[in-house]
């Protein structure tokens, strides 16, 4: 028995080995509704060939589940290995996301817990309020008076992102929740799955604060996703301009959430290692605000946010 320690999770995980076989025990709070979601969604994704772990057994009353062991080869670890071939690592991940949005959404009636919630305007506003409180006010010490005007901008951003075509979304589709196992892309931390904006998961991956993909690879993966989504019959916008617009807006939304989360996890939960990822997320934020300026109207311009970002200093 070996304890596993996912950095951002409050759940417990153990790897169990016997006679050359292994499995992972997940322990949650007894009778936690999120436990039911985790087990049901993982089983659905596994049955559909969409990367989920097989569920070997579950005890809802105890909040314990025995899951297929997907190994330790996270996309995050592999992407940072010496000589890593990032295009080869990330291309199939983008393809799987296109399949999840197309075939997964079409088949999601088989798993009501994967689609009974919608990631909509109120959720998006909650994310930016989280950034406003945890990052700007508490972490950066920005006075409340200097935040006037942000709420209107965040409301405009939420409206724009919520208007995107909806599909099944993982909600935390980043390199630490994606693994390679025996030549296949696998997914963990799936209990947050729901219907939501089609570009959100894509930009969680392409603007991941744990891996800097660079502009060239990011652009090629965006194109690959557009092609794969169209081939799979997914909901992505048909035109390249529409996809760029949706990706920029969803990326901005996601990066604001990540900055709020890093501040909360480090300052409130005491997980100080998350501070190491603030500089890359901050660089993403600056890049996306610049991208926003290049988009044609109607597009939220976020003038107040840009002015705040210009005067805040982040140690790189």
KASUL-V474135 format. One line per field, one symbol per residue. psi: psi as a letter, one per 30 degrees, with the letter a starting at -180 (. if undefined). burial: I if it has 16 or more other ideal C-beta (glycine too) atoms within 10 Angstrom, else O. A space follows every 10 residues. Layout:
# KASUL-V474135
psi=???
burial=???
This chain:
# KASUL-V474135
psi=kkkkikegkf lkkkkkkkhf lllkkkkakk gkefeeeeee eeeeeeeghg flkkjflkje efhkkklkjg agileeeefg kkgkieeeef efeeeeeeee edeeeegfff ieffgfkkja eeeeeeefee eeeeeeeeef gkkefffkfe eeeeeeeeee efflkklkke fhilffgklk jhgkklklhg fgklkakffe eefeefhkff kjfleeeeee eeeeeeeeee efhagkkeke eeeeeeeeee eeeeeeeeee eeeeeeeefg iffffffeee eeeeeeeeee eeffkllkkk fheeeeeeef fkkkk.
burial=OOOOOOOOOO IOIOOOOOOO OOIIIIOIOO OOOOIIIIII IIIIIIOIOI IIIOIOOIOO OOIIIIIIII OOIIIIOIIO OOOOOIOOII IOIIIIIIII IIIIIOOIOO IOIIIOOOII OOIIIOIIOI IIOIIIIOIO OIOOOOIOOI OOIIOIIIOI IIOIOIIIII IIIIIIIIII OOOOIIIIII IIIIIIIIII IIIIIIIIII IOIOOOOIOO IIOIIIOIIO OIOIIIIOOO OOIIIIIIII IIIIIIIIII IIIIIIIOOO OOOIOOIIOI IIIIIOIIIO IIOOOOOOII OIOIIIOIOO OOOOOO
